[in-house]
Amino acid sequence: MRRKKAGQQPAEPRYPMQDWSWIEVGADVEVQYPMGVSYKARVDAKSPDSKIVWVTNSNGHGRKMYGHWEGIRLLQSLGHAYQESPV
């Protein structure tokens, strides 16, 4: 385990923290990676503080967990289009 040296500042987050408190379990979303790649999924579960979400891929290729610090954006499905969080 690495220890922080005296006087060292914590590292800046690589990506802006995401606020997923608005999204409901069971919602259809588009998962967007920081490099622009995306896929359709459904929110399967989330932590009580909404900092971690689990999504299931809509093509049946498993379940993934994401933390709000990873740069992942969740866009909510509006039927034929996707909308970013209202926050």
Buried (B, 14 or more C-beta within 10 A) or exposed (E): EEEEEEEEEEEEEEEEEBEBEEBEEEBBBBBBEEEEEBBBBBBBEBEEEBBBBBBBBBEEEEEBEBBBBBBBBBBBBEEEEBEEBEE
